[in-house]
């Protein structure tokens, strides 16, 4: 593990996994549940159900789910490693089922994902995009940076005018890591 990876994983306090839940990598069979959670969130851009099945097949190593005691999916994070920046983990979507919200599960999923991916490859940066009106996601990712004692750099990645759908807000890029 490089010094930058160690710094990326340095934590003041790891977000605990709520009682009765465990963090795991998704399987293809989890794609339908992930799609339903994304749909029911009413805030995520909903992709096709097919894309969630593919995500669980092709990007399982860079994504995580939380399972409850019955084995049901309680939340998820989808991510991937940027092809042109193999040291960068991109978090695509984060969602927690309504029955499991308010318990810190999203933070536990994010910490679990970062630790699993960084243990398997030389990842030193995390990226995500957040719209300016999404205060919960802003809080999730800035608290992640605080826990891991790394910086956050924010810039507009996609201006609102780039989106073909009317009324889409800009997507701000959050780069989180030791060199942010």
N, C-alpha and C positions, 0 to 999 in steps of 0.2 A: 504494500500500500504506500502510495506516495505521500509526501508531507501535505500536499494540497487536499488529497482525499481524506487524510486524517483530520485536517482542519474542517473540511466540509461536514464530517460526521461528528465533530466535537459538539457535545450537547451540555447545556446547563441542566435541562430536565427533558427527558423523552416523554412525549405525550403517552399516557397509559392507555392500553386497550380496555374499553369498558367491559365490565363483568359479563360473562356469558357469550362473548364474541371472540373470534380468532381471525387473524389476518393470514391470507393465503393468496397464491396466484390463481387467476381464473382458469376455468376449463371451458371448452366450447359449449358445454351444456349450460353454462352460466350466462351465455349471451342473451337469452330471452329475459332473464330476471334483470340484467343490467339495462337492457332496453326499456323495460317497464319502469325501473327506478328513474332513469333519465326522463322518460315521458311524464311521469307523475311529478317530477320536480317542478315542472311548469316554468323553469328558468333556463334550462340548458337548451342549446340547439340540438334538436333531436335528429339523429342520424337514422338511416334505415335499420331495421332489425338485422338484416343481412350483414351490415357493417359491424355490428356488435359481435356477431358470431365470428367474423373474420378477425376482429380485434382480439378476441379470446384465443384464437388459434395462433395468429402471427405475432402478437405483441404480449403474450402472457408473461414473459420474463420481465417486462417493463411495466406491468400493470399489477394491481392488487385488488382483492375483494375482502370484505369482512363477512364471515358466516356466523349465524346464530347457532344456538344449541341444537336446532333441528336441521342444520345444514343449509338453511335458506340464506340467500344473499341479502345482507343488511346495508351494504354500501360498496362503493367501488372508486377506484382511480384508474383511468387509462392513461398510458404514457408511452413514449418511444424515445430512442436515442437518435439525435439528429445525425443524418448520414454525413453531412459536411462538417460536423463538430462532434466527434465521437466521445468527447468528454462532457457532453451536455444532455441531460435528461429533460425531455419536454413533457410536462403534465398537460394532457388534453382535456379531460373532463374529471370532475369530482362530484359525486352525489351520494347522499345518505338517504335511505328510506325514511319516510316520515315517522315511523314508529321508533326509530333509533336516533333521531336528532336531539341535539342539546346535551349530549353525553361526551363530547370530545372525540367522536369517532373519526371525523374528517382529519383531525390533527394526527391521530394515531395511524390512520391509513397513510398519510403523507410521510410521517417519520418512518413507518415500516417500509414503504416503497423506496425511499431514499437509501435506507440502510441495505436493503436487498440488492438494489441495482449497483450501488457503490461497492458492495462486497464482491460482485461478479465482474466488474469492469472498471476502468479508471475514470469514473465520473466525478467531476469537481464543480459542475454548475447545474442549476435547475432553472428551467425557463417555463413560463406560463403566460397566457394572455388573459387580461381581465378588462371588462368594460368599466368606465368611470363610475357607473351607478351601482356596481356590485360590491357593496361594503363587506358582506360576509366573506367573499373570496379574498378581498384585499386583506382582511384581518387574518384569515387562515395562513396566507403566504408570508405576511410580515411577521406573524408570530413564529412561523417555522424558522425564518431567518434569525430571529432573536434567540430561539432555543438552541440553534446551531452556531450562534455567534459569528454569523457571516453577514455580508452586506447585501443590499437590494438596490439595483439600478432600474429605473423606470423610464421608458421611452414609448412613444406611439409607434406601434409596428404596422398596423393597418388603419389608415384614416377612414372615417365614415364614408367618404366619397368612393372608396374602392368597392364597397359592397353593392351588389345589384338590387338587394331588397331595401325598400324604402324604410328609413328610420333606424337603420342599424347604427349603433354607437361605435366609436373607434375602439379598437382593441389595443390596449396598452401592454407592452412586453415587460414582464418582470424577470430580470436576471438575478438569480440568488446564488451567492457563492463567495469564496474567499477573495476573488478578484473583482467582485461587482462594485 
